[in-house]
């Protein structure tokens, strides 16, 4: 901790902290294959995911808000551009993609927490894609995957909502951790098929042919974004004014 009797160091430390957290404002999402042979067409402004075979699975992933907690999420959004009327209302394909996170307790335990697009509670949030904050997620059922040991989670991972997991950190396991593996880690875990690179936040396409088949045209999406723990512009102005005052007082002393 920076001693408060060194205001210049205090200012520098807080500025560094806020600059770090300001990097959470706009996440860079990367398309990747998870399992099977999905086809990914990335034009640079939009991405098409073609899911034609049982078990095919792909995603858009980002590590830009790693280190934030679930409860600090202020925006998770994506625009869907393909024609969803070709799918049955209330089906997974009509309200995909689905959203999941790698979370950790910071002690070496990881799990994936996810929504399900076939869950009626989530379908109400769909509007040509998604624009969510933690308040939208907080009362929704949290589905937990990719770890057979849930003893490190509240109530052993049973019957939880996102609110129960608000304090857990968004963090993807490292390649080394994924290669070492653990009980319950499966082939559908959100990680790159060939490299084992994983991302803390993922918009996921496909999984089972019955639930998420898209065909050609595939799922077409754009403008994936994420934000967490960002000070409002007014907060920045107040903070910077305070730092300037501290520096003036220091020069006078």
ZALUM-347412 format. One record per residue (C-alpha): chain; z, y, x. Coordinates in steps of 0.2 Angstrom, whole numbers, plus 5000, padded with zeros to 4 digits. Layout:
% residues N
R  c    pz    py    px
R  A     Z     Y     X
...
This chain:
% residues 253
R  c    pz    py    px
R  A  5000  5000  5000
R  A  4996  5018  5006
R  A  5012  5028  5008
R  A  5012  5043  4997
R  A  5018  5054  5011
R  A  5000  5054  5018
R  A  4990  5062  5004
R  A  4974  5062  5014
R  A  4975  5043  5016
R  A  4980  5041  4998
R  A  4965  5051  4993
R  A  4953  5041  5004
R  A  4961  5025  4998
R  A  4959  5029  4980
R  A  4941  5035  4982
R  A  4937  5019  4991
R  A  4944  5009  4977
R  A  4935  5019  4964
R  A  4918  5018  4974
R  A  4921  4999  4975
R  A  4924  4998  4956
R  A  4909  5010  4952
R  A  4898  4996  4959
R  A  4902  4986  4944
R  A  4892  4998  4933
R  A  4875  4990  4933
R  A  4874  4971  4938
R  A  4858  4964  4946
R  A  4854  4948  4937
R  A  4844  4934  4946
R  A  4834  4921  4937
R  A  4838  4903  4943
R  A  4836  4885  4938
R  A  4851  4874  4935
R  A  4845  4857  4930
R  A  4828  4849  4926
R  A  4812  4857  4926
R  A  4813  4874  4917
R  A  4799  4886  4920
R  A  4804  4904  4924
R  A  4791  4918  4924
R  A  4798  4934  4931
R  A  4787  4949  4929
R  A  4800  4961  4937
R  A  4804  4970  4920
R  A  4806  4954  4909
R  A  4809  4936  4912
R  A  4803  4921  4902
R  A  4812  4905  4902
R  A  4802  4890  4895
R  A  4813  4875  4891
R  A  4803  4860  4886
R  A  4812  4845  4891
R  A  4829  4838  4887
R  A  4842  4844  4899
R  A  4832  4858  4906
R  A  4843  4872  4909
R  A  4841  4889  4918
R  A  4850  4906  4918
R  A  4851  4924  4923
R  A  4866  4926  4935
R  A  4875  4941  4943
R  A  4890  4942  4955
R  A  4891  4961  4953
R  A  4907  4961  4943
R  A  4916  4947  4953
R  A  4934  4952  4956
R  A  4936  4960  4939
R  A  4946  4951  4925
R  A  4939  4945  4909
R  A  4950  4959  4900
R  A  4941  4972  4911
R  A  4924  4969  4904
R  A  4917  4985  4896
R  A  4899  4979  4893
R  A  4888  4963  4894
R  A  4871  4966  4886
R  A  4854  4958  4886
R  A  4838  4962  4876
R  A  4828  4947  4868
R  A  4810  4951  4866
R  A  4802  4934  4860
R  A  4800  4930  4841
R  A  4816  4922  4835
R  A  4809  4919  4818
R  A  4801  4903  4824
R  A  4818  4895  4825
R  A  4830  4890  4811
R  A  4842  4904  4807
R  A  4859  4900  4813
R  A  4853  4888  4827
R  A  4856  4890  4845
R  A  4838  4895  4849
R  A  4838  4909  4836
R  A  4854  4917  4844
R  A  4852  4912  4863
R  A  4855  4915  4877
R  A  4873  4910  4878
R  A  4885  4918  4890
R  A  4897  4910  4902
R  A  4908  4915  4916
R  A  4916  4907  4931
R  A  4934  4911  4931
R  A  4948  4907  4944
R  A  4967  4909  4946
R  A  4964  4914  4964
R  A  4973  4898  4970
R  A  4957  4887  4972
R  A  4955  4882  4953
R  A  4939  4886  4944
R  A  4932  4883  4927
R  A  4917  4890  4916
R  A  4922  4899  4900
R  A  4908  4900  4888
R  A  4903  4906  4871
R  A  4891  4895  4860
R  A  4876  4903  4851
R  A  4878  4890  4837
R  A  4896  4896  4834
R  A  4895  4907  4818
R  A  4908  4919  4825
R  A  4896  4923  4839
R  A  4881  4924  4829
R  A  4887  4940  4820
R  A  4887  4948  4837
R  A  4868  4945  4840
R  A  4856  4959  4837
R  A  4840  4957  4846
R  A  4851  4951  4860
R  A  4869  4956  4864
R  A  4879  4971  4868
R  A  4897  4966  4870
R  A  4913  4972  4877
R  A  4930  4962  4879
R  A  4935  4968  4861
R  A  4920  4958  4854
R  A  4925  4943  4864
R  A  4944  4943  4863
R  A  4947  4934  4847
R  A  4932  4921  4849
R  A  4936  4903  4854
R  A  4934  4901  4873
R  A  4925  4884  4877
R  A  4930  4878  4894
R  A  4920  4867  4905
R  A  4917  4861  4923
R  A  4935  4856  4927
R  A  4944  4840  4922
R  A  4961  4848  4926
R  A  4966  4862  4914
R  A  4984  4862  4919
R  A  4982  4879  4927
R  A  4976  4887  4911
R  A  4987  4893  4896
R  A  4991  4878  4885
R  A  4982  4867  4896
R  A  4965  4875  4891
R  A  4967  4869  4873
R  A  4964  4880  4858
R  A  4961  4896  4868
R  A  4953  4913  4864
R  A  4945  4924  4877
R  A  4961  4935  4874
R  A  4971  4921  4881
R  A  4961  4922  4897
R  A  4960  4941  4899
R  A  4970  4941  4916
R  A  4959  4928  4924
R  A  4947  4934  4938
R  A  4928  4932  4936
R  A  4923  4924  4952
R  A  4910  4911  4957
R  A  4915  4897  4968
R  A  4907  4897  4985
R  A  4893  4886  4990
R  A  4905  4876  5001
R  A  4917  4874  4987
R  A  4904  4868  4975
R  A  4897  4856  4988
R  A  4915  4849  4990
R  A  4916  4848  4971
R  A  4931  4843  4960
R  A  4934  4832  4945
R  A  4924  4837  4930
R  A  4911  4848  4939
R  A  4894  4842  4932
R  A  4876  4844  4934
R  A  4875  4858  4920
R  A  4887  4870  4930
R  A  4879  4887  4932
R  A  4873  4886  4950
R  A  4856  4886  4958
R  A  4848  4869  4958
R  A  4843  4869  4976
R  A  4855  4881  4985
R  A  4871  4878  4975
R  A  4873  4897  4974
R  A  4883  4902  4959
R  A  4886  4918  4950
R  A  4901  4925  4941
R  A  4892  4930  4925
R  A  4878  4920  4918
R  A  4866  4922  4903
R  A  4861  4903  4900
R  A  4845  4896  4892
R  A  4843  4878  4887
R  A  4854  4863  4889
R  A  4849  4850  4876
R  A  4832  4849  4868
R  A  4840  4848  4850
R  A  4850  4864  4852
R  A  4840  4875  4864
R  A  4822  4870  4864
R  A  4811  4885  4866
R  A  4793  4879  4870
R  A  4779  4891  4875
R  A  4781  4906  4872
R  A  4799  4904  4879
R  A  4814  4914  4878
R  A  4809  4932  4884
R  A  4823  4944  4889
R  A  4825  4960  4898
R  A  4838  4973  4903
R  A  4853  4961  4907
R  A  4868  4972  4911
R  A  4886  4971  4915
R  A  4900  4983  4918
R  A  4919  4981  4920
R  A  4933  4992  4925
R  A  4923  5008  4927
R  A  4932  5025  4926
R  A  4924  5037  4913
R  A  4915  5052  4921
R  A  4930  5063  4915
R  A  4942  5052  4924
R  A  4932  5055  4940
R  A  4932  5074  4938
R  A  4951  5074  4935
R  A  4954  5062  4950
R  A  4943  5072  4962
R  A  4951  5088  4957
R  A  4968  5080  4960
R  A  4962  5075  4978
R  A  4956  5093  4981
R  A  4973  5100  4976
R  A  4982  5087  4987
R  A  4971  5092  5002
R  A  4975  5111  4999
R  A  4993  5108  4998
R  A  4993  5097  5014
R  A  4984  5111  5024
R  A  4997  5124  5018
R  A  5011  5113  5024
